[in-house]
Structures are given as structure tokens and as C-alpha cells.
């Protein structure tokens, strides 16, 4: 048998390194086609400019993101002059943030410019409006948390100073008033921290409920201990109407109390002083439908789809009262986890009604097999 010489072996190895069945010229054509397909398919905008700064090439995403019908032969920097931009130099790259008009507010674009040979430049354009909005919301959220914590902590600190200095000389009535202030501040802190913890567990996917036969009347009684001081401070009357058979539900008692506390807190906070807040519960098939209604300023129709988003607060009440914009998103998570649904009915100057459902539970006597 003839043994392969060294030259034959070298040729064989070189052949194996090539793409099987394709000549070098075919590979170049294939790579060019693949590059052009990727250039068109990219979701980020890609623009090439010549030494004079004129756009020589742009992919479809660049037209879409920049909102332009014509880009070729235009001066790239003119686009930024129209929008306004801030600049950060990052080693060999120039990173800029530009603001462009959008439907409701200014959009934000991130533009990375990389120099090429011959004075040409490659510009990558990415729409980062969503990320910028999230960052803005987080910054606002931290400010709101600090503001919400400051009020009850200040009240606690002032009340404790009075107890430390004058407790022995105070009358019984003064001590009761002081104790009431301490209790309200502590409950407000507890409510705030609970909402913050729940918002984190919802985001992390670890939020849980423990569903069991529950009395709505009992959860409402537990809720009153949390919100009655707020109602009293604004001379608001809480009206509760439970139809026959609407008391027994399948729900997590603690979580359902939290739902009522969040909804009544919102209703009391945004409704005028001296106006009633109403809770109604009726049976609806295999569910109990609960409505919490107030006579507040109402919510514009264009905002109602966003009410259950975290951190969102209606512009009608944003400056009127504090809040973190977490209550409704937490209520939705609790109600959905218990097998119910939640919705809002509202109109400017006509108040707001929040409706939610809970599965109905039969009474134990009806379930027992009594001979």
C-alpha cells in the first residue's frame, strides 16, 4: 500500500479547514450576504457617515428609531442639533444621550459613535426611553419613600420626647391622646413597610397567599383598626353594606385585610373631608363582588389603564396627597392569587369605585353531612 507523503497530508488538512463543498470565492459571497441580512435585521439603528459627516448608509431600524423618512446624504449631527444631546467620552467611543419628541413625553436615544478609517464613523442608535423612564420612576420612588417615612417617624419622635419629659405630670386624657398619636404613626409605618416588602416579593416572583374559608366581616373589623384614625381625622364616615350570603369567601384573611386597608386608605386620602366611603358586597354566581367607592376627584380615562402599574399615580391627585403608587398593584396581585379579579370605574368629578371578586365559600353547616 502506498503511504501518503507529507505534501498530501498538508493538502488534506488545508481542505478540511475549508467549509465543505464551498470554494473561497463562494465563502466570501456567503459572508457578504449574511452581513447584509444582519444589517437589515438589527433592532438597533446603524448609520455610516463619510469624512464630511454625511450619512452614506442606514439600516431600517435607524429610520424607525429616528422617525425619519429620509436619512441618506443628510448630515448626522444635524439630527442631534434638532433634538438636543448630552455627551460622554468613553475611551475610543463617543456616547451621547439625545431627546426626541414622542407621543406623551420626550423619548431618549443612546448614540454610540465609533471612528473608522478615512474619517468615516459608525453610529449605533438605541431607543432607551423605557430604561430612562424606569430610572426616573425609581428616583422618584426613593424620594417618595423618604417623604412617607419622614412624617410618621417625626410624629413618633416628637411624641416620645413628650413622654420622656412630661409623662409623670400629664393627665390621663393627655396620655391617651399621645398614645393615639403613637399608635397611628406606628400603624402607618407598618402599612408602608408591608407594602414595600410585598412589592419586592411580587417582583421577585415569591409572593404567596394562604387561601381558606374567611369571614368578610372579620377582615373588615381588622381593617378598621388600621384606617379608623385616618377616617376620623377627615370626618369621613365608612358605610358597610353586606348582602346576605356575601360574608363567607375563600381568601387569605391577612391579605384581604391588606386589600381593604389599601383601598380605604386611597379613598380616604383623595376624597374630600366629610364625604362617605362606601363598601358594598354582593353575591355574583360563585363569587362575592366587593365595591369600595368614594366621592373623590376621579381619574381621567387616559390614565385608568395604568392604575395597576407599580409607582403610577394619577396627575389629578399627585400633588394633593402623598403615596408610593404601590397599593393598587399589590391589591391586584393579592386578588389574582386568590382566584378573583379587580377593576376600576372612575370619571373626573364623579368619584372612583374599585371592584374586586373573591370565590364564595359555603358555610360549614352546609358542607357537613348531618344525618
C-alpha positions as CSV (number, residue, x, y, z in Angstrom):
1,X,0.0,0.0,0.0
2,X,1.2,3.5,-0.9
3,X,1.9,5.6,2.1
4,X,0.8,9.3,1.9
5,X,3.6,11.7,1.7
6,X,3.9,15.0,3.7
7,X,2.6,17.2,0.9
8,X,-0.6,15.1,0.5
9,X,-1.2,15.3,4.3
10,X,-0.8,19.1,4.3
11,X,-3.2,19.4,1.4
12,X,-5.7,17.2,3.2
13,X,-5.6,19.3,6.4
14,X,-6.0,22.5,4.5
15,X,-9.0,21.1,2.7
16,X,-10.6,20.0,5.9
17,X,-10.3,23.6,7.3
18,X,-12.4,24.9,4.5
19,X,-16.2,24.8,4.5
20,X,-17.1,21.5,2.9
21,X,-18.2,21.9,-0.7
22,X,-17.6,25.7,-1.0
23,X,-14.8,27.5,-2.7
24,X,-13.1,30.5,-1.1
25,X,-15.0,32.9,-3.5
26,X,-18.3,31.3,-2.5
27,X,-17.5,31.8,1.1
28,X,-16.8,35.5,0.6
29,X,-20.2,35.9,-1.2
30,X,-21.9,34.0,1.5
31,X,-20.3,36.2,4.3
32,X,-21.4,39.3,2.4
33,X,-25.0,38.1,2.1
34,X,-25.0,37.2,5.8
35,X,-23.6,40.6,6.8
36,X,-26.3,42.4,4.7
37,X,-29.1,40.3,6.2
38,X,-27.8,41.1,9.7
39,X,-27.5,44.8,8.9
40,X,-31.2,44.8,7.9
41,X,-32.4,42.7,10.7
42,X,-30.7,44.5,13.6
43,X,-33.1,46.2,16.0
44,X,-30.6,48.9,16.8
45,X,-30.1,51.7,14.3
46,X,-26.8,51.6,12.4
47,X,-25.6,54.6,10.4
48,X,-22.4,55.1,8.5
49,X,-21.1,58.6,7.7
50,X,-18.3,59.7,5.5
51,X,-15.4,62.1,6.4
52,X,-17.8,65.1,5.8
53,X,-20.3,63.7,8.3
54,X,-22.9,62.8,5.7
55,X,-24.9,59.6,6.1
56,X,-23.9,57.1,3.4
57,X,-25.8,54.1,4.7
58,X,-28.5,53.3,7.3
59,X,-30.4,50.2,8.2
60,X,-34.3,50.1,8.5
61,X,-34.1,50.3,12.3
62,X,-32.3,53.7,12.0
63,X,-35.2,55.2,10.0
64,X,-37.8,53.7,12.5
65,X,-36.0,54.8,15.7
66,X,-35.1,58.3,14.4
67,X,-38.6,58.7,12.9
68,X,-37.2,60.0,9.6
69,X,-38.3,59.2,6.1
70,X,-35.0,60.3,4.5
71,X,-31.6,59.9,6.0
72,X,-29.1,59.3,3.2
73,X,-26.9,62.3,2.3
74,X,-28.1,64.2,5.3
75,X,-25.7,65.4,8.0
76,X,-25.9,63.2,11.0
77,X,-25.0,65.9,13.5
78,X,-28.0,68.0,12.3
79,X,-30.3,65.3,13.8
80,X,-28.8,65.9,17.3
81,X,-29.0,69.7,16.9
82,X,-32.7,69.3,16.4
83,X,-33.2,67.1,19.4
84,X,-30.6,68.4,21.8
85,X,-28.0,66.0,23.3
86,X,-25.6,65.4,26.2
87,X,-22.1,63.9,25.5
88,X,-19.9,61.5,27.4
89,X,-16.5,60.4,26.1
90,X,-15.9,56.7,26.7
91,X,-12.3,55.7,25.6
92,X,-12.5,55.4,21.8
93,X,-16.3,55.8,21.7
94,X,-18.4,58.9,21.9
95,X,-21.6,58.2,23.9
96,X,-24.5,60.6,23.7
97,X,-28.0,60.9,25.0
98,X,-30.5,62.6,22.7
99,X,-34.1,63.6,23.4
100,X,-36.7,63.2,20.7
101,X,-40.5,64.0,20.8
102,X,-42.7,61.1,21.5
103,X,-46.5,60.7,21.8
104,X,-46.8,61.6,25.5
105,X,-43.3,62.8,26.6
106,X,-39.8,63.1,25.2
107,X,-38.1,59.9,24.1
108,X,-34.5,59.2,24.9
109,X,-31.9,57.8,22.4
110,X,-28.5,56.5,23.2
111,X,-26.0,57.1,20.4
112,X,-22.6,55.5,20.3
113,X,-20.1,56.8,17.7
114,X,-17.1,54.8,16.7
115,X,-14.4,56.3,14.4
116,X,-13.3,54.3,11.3
117,X,-10.5,54.6,8.8
118,X,-10.5,57.5,6.4
119,X,-12.5,59.8,8.8
120,X,-15.7,57.7,8.5
121,X,-17.8,57.0,11.5
122,X,-20.2,54.2,12.7
123,X,-23.2,55.4,14.7
124,X,-25.3,52.9,16.7
125,X,-28.6,54.3,17.8
126,X,-30.7,52.7,20.5
127,X,-34.1,53.7,21.9
128,X,-33.6,53.8,25.7
129,X,-36.8,55.6,26.6
130,X,-38.1,52.7,28.7
131,X,-34.9,52.4,30.7
132,X,-34.8,56.2,31.2
133,X,-38.4,56.2,32.4
134,X,-37.7,53.3,34.8
135,X,-34.7,55.1,36.2
136,X,-36.8,58.3,36.7
137,X,-39.5,56.3,38.4
138,X,-37.0,54.7,40.7
139,X,-35.5,58.0,41.7
140,X,-39.0,59.5,42.3
141,X,-39.9,56.3,44.3
142,X,-36.9,56.7,46.6
143,X,-37.8,60.4,47.2
144,X,-41.4,59.4,48.0
145,X,-40.3,56.6,50.3
146,X,-38.1,59.1,52.2
147,X,-41.0,61.5,52.4
148,X,-43.5,58.9,53.5
149,X,-41.2,57.7,56.2
150,X,-40.3,61.1,57.5
151,X,-43.8,62.1,58.6
152,X,-44.6,59.1,60.9
153,X,-41.1,59.0,62.2
154,X,-41.2,62.7,63.1
155,X,-44.5,62.2,64.9
156,X,-43.1,59.2,66.8
157,X,-40.0,61.1,67.8
158,X,-42.0,64.2,69.0
159,X,-44.5,62.1,70.9
160,X,-41.7,60.0,72.6
161,X,-39.9,63.2,73.6
162,X,-43.1,64.4,75.3
163,X,-43.5,61.0,77.1
164,X,-39.9,61.2,78.2
165,X,-40.1,64.7,79.5
166,X,-43.7,65.1,80.8
167,X,-45.3,61.6,81.3
168,X,-45.4,61.9,85.1
169,X,-47.2,65.3,85.0
170,X,-49.6,64.6,82.2
171,X,-53.3,63.9,82.8
172,X,-54.9,60.7,81.7
173,X,-56.6,62.4,78.7
174,X,-53.3,63.9,77.5
175,X,-51.7,60.5,77.8
176,X,-54.5,58.9,75.8
177,X,-54.1,61.5,73.1
178,X,-50.4,60.9,73.0
179,X,-50.8,57.2,72.8
180,X,-53.2,57.6,69.9
181,X,-50.7,59.6,68.0
182,X,-48.0,57.0,68.7
183,X,-50.3,54.2,67.5
184,X,-51.3,56.0,64.3
185,X,-47.7,56.6,63.4
186,X,-46.7,53.0,64.2
187,X,-49.6,51.7,62.1
188,X,-48.7,54.0,59.2
189,X,-45.1,52.8,59.3
190,X,-46.2,49.1,59.5
191,X,-48.5,49.6,56.5
192,X,-45.8,51.3,54.5
193,X,-43.2,48.6,55.2
194,X,-45.6,45.8,54.5
195,X,-46.4,47.3,51.0
196,X,-42.7,47.7,50.3
197,X,-41.9,44.1,51.2
198,X,-44.9,42.9,49.2
199,X,-43.8,44.9,46.1
200,X,-40.4,43.3,46.3
201,X,-41.8,39.7,46.6
202,X,-44.1,40.3,43.7
203,X,-41.2,41.5,41.6
204,X,-39.1,38.5,42.7
205,X,-41.9,36.0,42.0
206,X,-42.1,34.8,45.6
207,X,-45.4,36.4,46.5
208,X,-47.8,33.9,48.1
209,X,-51.2,33.8,49.7
210,X,-52.9,31.2,52.0
211,X,-56.5,30.7,51.0
212,X,-59.0,29.4,53.5
213,X,-62.7,30.0,54.4
214,X,-62.8,33.6,55.7
215,X,-65.4,36.0,57.0
216,X,-65.5,39.4,55.2
217,X,-67.0,40.9,58.3
218,X,-64.0,39.9,60.4
219,X,-61.5,41.2,57.8
220,X,-63.4,44.5,57.7
221,X,-63.2,44.6,61.5
222,X,-59.5,44.0,61.4
223,X,-59.1,46.7,58.7
224,X,-60.9,49.3,60.8
225,X,-58.2,49.2,63.4
226,X,-55.8,50.4,60.7
227,X,-57.8,53.1,58.9
228,X,-60.2,54.4,61.5
229,X,-57.8,57.2,62.7
230,X,-57.4,58.4,59.1
231,X,-61.1,58.4,58.6
232,X,-61.7,60.3,61.9
233,X,-59.1,62.9,61.0
234,X,-61.1,63.8,57.9
235,X,-64.5,63.3,59.4
236,X,-65.3,60.6,56.9
237,X,-68.0,58.0,57.6
238,X,-67.3,54.4,56.5
239,X,-70.6,52.8,55.3
240,X,-70.5,49.0,55.0
241,X,-73.3,47.1,53.2
242,X,-73.0,43.3,53.1
243,X,-75.8,41.3,51.4
244,X,-77.0,38.0,52.9
245,X,-74.6,35.2,51.9
246,X,-71.8,37.6,51.0
247,X,-69.9,37.1,54.2
248,X,-68.2,33.8,53.6
249,X,-65.3,33.8,51.0
250,X,-62.2,31.7,50.2
251,X,-59.4,34.1,50.8
252,X,-56.2,34.8,52.8
253,X,-57.6,36.7,55.9
254,X,-54.4,38.8,56.4
255,X,-54.0,39.6,52.7
256,X,-57.7,40.5,52.3
257,X,-57.4,42.9,55.3
258,X,-54.5,44.4,53.5
259,X,-56.5,44.9,50.3
260,X,-59.3,46.7,52.2
261,X,-56.7,48.8,54.1
262,X,-55.0,49.9,50.8
263,X,-58.3,50.7,49.1
264,X,-59.8,52.6,52.0
265,X,-56.6,54.5,52.5
266,X,-56.7,55.6,48.9
267,X,-60.4,56.5,49.1
268,X,-59.9,58.5,52.4
269,X,-56.7,60.2,51.2
270,X,-58.1,61.6,47.9
271,X,-61.8,62.2,48.8
272,X,-62.9,65.5,50.4
273,X,-63.4,65.8,54.1
274,X,-66.8,64.9,55.4
275,X,-67.7,62.7,52.5
276,X,-68.6,59.0,53.0
277,X,-66.6,56.0,51.8
278,X,-68.7,53.0,51.0
279,X,-68.0,49.3,51.0
280,X,-70.7,47.0,49.3
281,X,-70.5,43.2,49.0
282,X,-73.0,41.2,46.9
283,X,-73.1,37.6,45.7
284,X,-72.5,37.1,41.9
285,X,-72.6,33.4,40.9
286,X,-69.8,31.6,42.7
287,X,-68.2,34.8,43.7
288,X,-68.7,37.7,46.1
289,X,-68.2,41.1,44.4
290,X,-66.9,43.9,46.6
291,X,-67.0,47.6,45.7
292,X,-65.1,50.3,47.5
293,X,-66.4,53.7,46.4
294,X,-65.5,57.3,47.2
295,X,-66.6,60.8,46.1
296,X,-63.1,62.0,45.2
297,X,-61.9,63.8,42.1
298,X,-62.0,60.8,39.9
299,X,-59.4,59.6,37.4
300,X,-59.0,60.6,33.8
301,X,-59.9,57.9,31.3
302,X,-56.5,58.0,29.6
303,X,-54.8,57.1,32.9
304,X,-57.1,54.3,34.0
305,X,-55.2,51.5,32.0
306,X,-52.0,52.4,34.0
307,X,-53.5,52.5,37.5
308,X,-52.3,49.0,38.5
309,X,-48.8,49.7,37.4
310,X,-46.2,50.0,40.2
311,X,-45.3,53.6,41.2
312,X,-48.1,55.1,39.0
313,X,-50.2,57.9,40.5
314,X,-52.8,59.9,38.7
315,X,-51.9,63.5,37.9
316,X,-55.2,64.7,39.4
317,X,-54.0,63.6,42.9
318,X,-50.2,63.5,42.6
319,X,-49.8,66.9,44.4
320,X,-52.8,66.5,46.6
321,X,-51.5,63.7,48.9
322,X,-48.5,61.5,49.5
323,X,-48.2,57.9,48.4
324,X,-45.9,55.5,46.6
325,X,-48.1,54.2,43.9
326,X,-47.9,50.6,45.2
327,X,-51.3,50.0,46.8
328,X,-53.3,49.1,43.7
329,X,-50.6,46.9,42.2
330,X,-50.4,44.9,45.5
331,X,-54.2,44.6,45.6
332,X,-54.2,43.2,42.1
333,X,-51.5,40.6,43.0
334,X,-53.4,39.5,46.1
335,X,-56.8,39.3,44.4
336,X,-55.5,37.4,41.3
337,X,-53.6,35.0,43.6
338,X,-56.9,34.2,45.4
339,X,-58.7,33.5,42.1
340,X,-60.5,36.8,41.8
341,X,-60.4,39.8,39.5
342,X,-60.2,43.6,40.1
343,X,-61.2,46.6,38.1
344,X,-61.7,50.4,38.5
345,X,-64.6,52.5,37.4
346,X,-64.0,56.3,37.6
347,X,-64.7,59.6,36.0
348,X,-63.4,63.1,36.7
349,X,-65.5,64.8,39.5
350,X,-67.7,61.7,39.9
351,X,-65.6,59.7,42.3
352,X,-63.9,56.3,42.0
353,X,-65.2,52.7,42.5
354,X,-62.8,49.8,42.8
355,X,-64.5,46.4,42.2
356,X,-62.9,43.0,43.1
357,X,-64.2,39.5,43.4
358,X,-63.4,36.6,45.7
359,X,-64.5,33.0,45.4
360,X,-67.6,32.3,47.6
361,X,-67.3,29.7,50.4
362,X,-70.1,27.6,51.6
363,X,-70.8,27.6,55.3
364,X,-69.5,24.6,57.2
365,X,-73.0,23.6,58.2
366,X,-74.0,23.3,54.6
367,X,-70.9,21.1,53.8
368,X,-71.4,18.8,56.8
369,X,-73.2,15.5,56.2
370,X,-75.7,15.6,59.1
371,X,-77.9,12.5,59.3
